[in-house]
Amino acid sequence: MEASAPRTAAGPAAGIGLPSSWELLWVSPSDPDPPAALLLTRLSGQPARTSFSMALLQGTLPVPAGGTGPVRIALGTFPAFDDLWCLYMLAARAEGRPVSAEWEDLSRYAENVRQGIWSDRVPVEQSLQAIYLAIAQQHLLRPQPRRESFVREAFLLFDSVTQQLRAGKRLLDDPLAAGNPVFERQVALLSADQSLYAEDLKRSERFWAEVPQAGTSTGASRTVPLLFLARPSATQFKLWARRDAAAPGNHGYPLLLVESADGGFVLSADPTSKLRVGWLAPLLPGGTGKRWYAGEAHDGTLISSPPGARLSSREVLRALRTPLRLKTVRKTWFTSRRMRKVLGAAAAFLASIVAVESRDVIVKWIDRTFRGSKASASVSQVTGSVSGGTGSAAAGSTDGGRPPHGP
């Protein structure tokens, strides 16, 4: 657990900043809960479909009280969008800002993001949750995390968004980061993100999974595709996987297993698919005395390996193979490299035949049009000499370019 000194996360003069008496504690999953601190992490103890932001608006989250001593707030080492937005609202309330309509809109948006629901109707690179994630990755996924810069830049994002919403912009339909030089780098990186997902797919594994009745909200068993990604490079791999038209069935991957950069594993189900994976948590290996998180705060749509567990992808997939009856998706015949070469050669051969036949038709037409004239022979000779090289070679002719079936 690490602490940030007061005032390090202060924003610009016109924006929201942390009060000087506040202290941020950065808590890893294996750290104990720090005493006398507001925990903006480990939401798993709360009911599903809740978020810190909505709890704050509904009055069920304890608000730091003023006083001479510092207020201590604990964040995870990689805070969710909901965590930082809640911190921003707490800081704004400490400055005396009243609750506004845009706060409620953003809190409901944060709750959807926490549940894995993609509600944005703008390009991915312009969506609020994607830009936030790019900011977090830029500053936090490095040997020496730049946490102060991360909080400062996230607060700048929230400043900009709340101001635009107050001016009448729409949260889900308008590109709120467009034209803002502060976020140009994130937008540019996200624009190229889908090509990184294509590279991730080359190292992926695909399966058909049979989800029993216990794993669906409809009570009917289903067979759906599952994608395993090992340490993906793409930022929005979850979005690309859910929308992947090349997935078996052509409707994306409702189930996604991901090995993260720190060696942890997360299995998630698209919330819109009406699938649940929480029932699988007790069946997966976690080490001595360790259990997988069973998705209590995600309505059973997400489970994750215990912190610090040293698991291999083979172990996890082996444990999933029986309850989901996993079957590897083989490459279809037209996607293999050898078949692509065969099809390419066949296409070239057919093209050569078409070229020869087209030349013969033209020569016959010229002969019929100019039959009996001296021009007929000369035209035929010129046409044959010009087109016969490629066409005759393709057809196997060795007669100097003369059509194999002349008139």
MIFIDO-944985 format. One line per field, with one value per residue (C-alpha): y, z, x; residue number from 0. Coordinates in pm, whole numbers, plus 50000, padded with zeros to 5 digits. Each point is the difference from the previous one (the first is absolute). Layout:
! MIFIDO-944985
north: c(Y,...)
up: c(Z,...)
east: c(X,...)
i: c(NUM,...)
***
This chain:
! MIFIDO-944985
north: c(50000,50342,50348,50320,50325,50267,50244,49780,49930,50356,50104,50339,50310,49981,49627,49761,49897,49795,50194,50047,49795,49691,49701,49734,49643,49766,49648,49685,49704,49814,50291,50009,50276,50310,50117,50322,50036,50029,49700,50074,49648,49644,50060,49624,50030,50209,49878,49969,50295,50254,50230,50232,50297,49900,49913,50352,50160,49776,50088,49652,50080,50166,50346,50108,50249,50312,50051,50059,49652,49872,49817,49664,49850,49660,49926,49688,50003,50012,50186,49948,50289,49991,50031,50315,50162,49944,50154,50301,50051,49973,50267,50222,49967,50092,50323,50070,49905,49896,49672,50059,49812,49918,49832,49756,49933,49928,49783,49782,49982,49897,49727,49863,50008,49810,49731,49970,50159,50204,50272,50253,50092,50174,49851,49801,50247,50278,49813,50120,49660,49916,50328,49951,49649,50129,50264,49737,49767,50280,50103,49687,49706,50087,49892,50327,50097,50371,50009,50373,50068,49740,50160,50346,49901,49801,50305,50211,49756,50024,50381,50013,49753,50161,50343,49870,49820,50319,50177,49757,49729,49639,49746,49697,50165,50283,49958,50193,49971,50114,50298,49998,50006,49845,49670,49991,49736,49764,50049,49926,49684,49878,50060,49736,49764,49764,49907,49901,49776,49832,49922,49871,49758,49834,49886,49913,49677,49953,49750,49901,50000,49824,50214,49799,50127,50120,50238,50182,50236,49843,49647,49852,49854,50162,49941,50316,50092,50075,50194,49973,50297,49979,50338,50205,50314,50164,50238,49926,49628,49928,50226,49862,49641,50064,50151,49766,49901,49735,49809,49658,50075,50351,50179,50059,49814,49996,49834,50145,49860,50236,49952,50344,50140,49918,49635,50021,49853,50148,49814,50222,49966,50275,50142,50024,49627,49891,49765,49963,49867,50040,49632,49906,50178,49712,49758,50189,49962,50283,49862,49901,50171,50236,50032,50174,50313,49877,50320,50112,50364,49914,49801,49685,50117,50025,49783,50044,49799,50076,50260,49854,49660,49851,49835,49897,50028,49621,49956,50242,49860,49643,50092,50162,49719,49763,50235,50191,49697,50210,49903,50170,50194,49882,50230,49954,49877,50340,50175,49774,50133,49701,50033,50373,49915,49739,50243,50269,49768,49890,50362,50081,49699,50094,50358,49881,49787,50294,50218,49745,49951,50376,50044,49725,50168,50333,49843,49817,50321,50190,49723,49997,50378,50035,49662,50012,50316,50018,50158,49675,49811,50287,50073,49632,49985,50314,49887,49656,50128,50248,49780,49660,50018,49986,49818,49734,49936,49948,49768,49809,50125,50014,50123,50356,50152,49853,49924,49627,49998,50256,50072)
up: c(50000,49905,50090,49796,50168,50032,49713,49746,49810,49984,49669,49828,50172,49815,50060,50288,50214,50314,50330,50152,50307,49799,49958,49730,50086,49708,50105,49810,50001,50253,50246,50309,50024,50143,50329,50021,49623,49752,49771,49632,49912,50053,49906,50017,50344,49865,49809,49623,49777,50241,49975,50231,49803,50035,50367,50056,49827,50188,50335,50083,49965,50299,49906,50143,50280,50038,50285,50086,49909,49644,49830,49875,49683,49868,49628,49814,49811,49677,50090,49800,49830,50279,50270,49857,49913,50360,50125,49773,50141,50356,49925,49835,50301,50228,49800,50056,49650,49999,49854,49637,49731,49810,50312,50001,49626,50038,50308,49813,49713,50249,50135,49648,49933,50323,49889,49660,49805,49694,49963,49796,49654,49879,49840,50248,49993,50106,50279,50354,50151,49731,50049,50376,49957,49766,50260,50273,49791,49894,50358,50211,49791,50031,50235,50192,49984,49961,50230,50060,49626,49954,50255,49864,49640,50097,50187,49690,49800,50251,50006,49623,49983,50276,49842,49660,50149,50180,49664,49847,49848,50018,50197,49776,49659,49982,49973,50317,49955,49636,49940,50353,49970,50347,49877,49642,50087,50146,49702,49757,50189,50013,49627,49931,50271,49778,49806,50333,50068,49663,50118,50333,49810,49845,50350,50112,50041,49910,50140,49989,50355,50115,50276,50213,50136,50318,49792,49826,50125,49764,50140,49662,49923,49712,49785,49942,49890,50259,49920,50204,49969,50155,50120,49729,49861,49899,50251,49903,49938,50182,49766,49685,50118,50078,49653,49800,49688,49919,50320,49964,49944,49872,50308,50212,50309,50289,50220,50036,50200,50039,50152,50115,50003,50371,49946,50131,49817,49940,49848,49901,49826,49792,50232,49704,49923,50312,50088,50347,50096,50379,50042,49857,50270,50256,49728,49907,50159,50221,50221,50368,50180,49708,49806,49682,50023,49902,49852,50291,49891,49632,50012,49936,49660,50103,50205,50066,50141,50358,50041,49993,49870,49766,49732,49644,49714,49962,50359,49957,49665,50131,50292,49765,49745,50190,50135,49669,49779,49807,49642,49806,49694,49708,49716,49710,49670,49831,50276,49990,49840,49765,49873,49941,49777,49812,49943,49885,49744,49876,49964,49795,49775,49940,49926,49732,49837,49997,49841,49719,49932,49992,49745,49778,50004,49897,49714,49866,50011,49807,49740,49950,49975,49753,49821,49660,50070,50025,50342,50142,49987,50128,50286,50098,49995,50211,50250,50023,50043,50272,50210,49912,50222,50330,49881,49803,50276,50241,49752,49921,49636,49837,49653,50027,50134,49757,50180,50078,49838,49723,49762)
east: c(50000,50132,49883,49986,50093,49731,49948,50179,49680,49875,49855,50015,49867,49666,49955,49955,50298,50051,49990,50343,49908,49907,50229,49966,50099,50075,49897,50094,49758,50216,50023,49776,49743,50169,49847,49798,49980,49715,50036,49939,50106,49876,49639,49939,49842,49714,49693,50012,49909,50146,50297,50185,49870,49634,50054,50132,49702,49758,50159,50125,50372,50169,50122,50337,49952,50209,50240,50361,50121,50033,49715,50118,49851,50110,50008,50104,50328,49797,49678,49684,49823,49740,50269,50157,49666,49889,50325,49940,49649,50131,50261,49738,49769,50291,50031,49631,49878,49633,49876,49896,49812,50317,50139,49712,50035,50370,49942,49753,50248,50274,49772,49949,50374,50061,49756,50169,49715,50099,49737,50203,49871,50316,50313,50206,50289,49759,49823,50051,50073,50257,50186,50004,50139,50271,50097,50017,50214,50233,50079,49949,50126,50367,50281,49964,49630,49933,49700,49995,49997,49729,49765,50072,49925,49689,49871,50066,49789,49714,50030,49966,49710,49793,50044,49884,49701,49906,50015,49751,50221,49878,50201,49947,49954,50255,50381,50082,50378,50007,50225,50143,50381,50039,49857,50130,50259,49740,49767,50285,50100,49644,49953,50266,49876,49803,50315,50160,49701,50060,50354,49868,49776,50305,50101,49648,49807,49635,49752,49637,49862,49683,49846,49756,49671,50172,50208,49715,49733,49746,50030,50095,50342,50188,50310,50202,50355,50268,50319,50321,50239,50347,50132,49824,50161,49671,49845,49640,50040,49675,49804,50164,49940,49633,49948,50227,49802,50264,49921,49835,49635,50087,49865,50309,50122,49751,50265,50350,50291,50296,50343,50114,50351,50042,49909,49644,49701,49655,49706,49709,49666,49846,49729,49764,50038,49806,50285,50157,50342,49989,49910,50340,50206,49996,50116,50318,50345,50118,50270,49996,49716,49932,49678,49901,49789,49652,49858,49782,50026,49963,49677,50203,50127,50369,50232,50373,50286,50113,50277,50346,49891,50257,49790,50075,49758,50011,49881,49711,49888,50027,49774,49747,50002,49768,49728,49979,50077,50248,50068,50277,49885,50209,50095,49763,50140,49987,50198,50306,50316,50034,49643,50046,50299,49800,49713,50243,50158,49656,49891,50310,49940,49638,50102,50243,49729,49761,50270,50059,49630,49940,50280,49854,49658,50151,50201,49693,49795,50269,50022,49623,49987,50285,49967,50153,50203,50372,49966,49862,50327,50210,49763,49993,50377,50038,49736,50151,50353,49905,49771,50132,50309,49817,49691,50181,50247,49714,49827,50318,50037,50345,49903,50124,49679,49745,49669,49968,49653,50020,49708)
i: c(0,1,2,3,4,5,6,7,8,9,10,11,12,13,14,15,16,17,18,19,20,21,22,23,24,25,26,27,28,29,30,31,32,33,34,35,36,37,38,39,40,41,42,43,44,45,46,47,48,49,50,51,52,53,54,55,56,57,58,59,60,61,62,63,64,65,66,67,68,69,70,71,72,73,74,75,76,77,78,79,80,81,82,83,84,85,86,87,88,89,90,91,92,93,94,95,96,97,98,99,100,101,102,103,104,105,106,107,108,109,110,111,112,113,114,115,116,117,118,119,120,121,122,123,124,125,126,127,128,129,130,131,132,133,134,135,136,137,138,139,140,141,142,143,144,145,146,147,148,149,150,151,152,153,154,155,156,157,158,159,160,161,162,163,164,165,166,167,168,169,170,171,172,173,174,175,176,177,178,179,180,181,182,183,184,185,186,187,188,189,190,191,192,193,194,195,196,197,198,199,200,201,202,203,204,205,206,207,208,209,210,211,212,213,214,215,216,217,218,219,220,221,222,223,224,225,226,227,228,229,230,231,232,233,234,235,236,237,238,239,240,241,242,243,244,245,246,247,248,249,250,251,252,253,254,255,256,257,258,259,260,261,262,263,264,265,266,267,268,269,270,271,272,273,274,275,276,277,278,279,280,281,282,283,284,285,286,287,288,289,290,291,292,293,294,295,296,297,298,299,300,301,302,303,304,305,306,307,308,309,310,311,312,313,314,315,316,317,318,319,320,321,322,323,324,325,326,327,328,329,330,331,332,333,334,335,336,337,338,339,340,341,342,343,344,345,346,347,348,349,350,351,352,353,354,355,356,357,358,359,360,361,362,363,364,365,366,367,368,369,370,371,372,373,374,375,376,377,378,379,380,381,382,383,384,385,386,387,388,389,390,391,392,393,394,395,396,397,398,399,400,401,402,403,404,405,406)
***
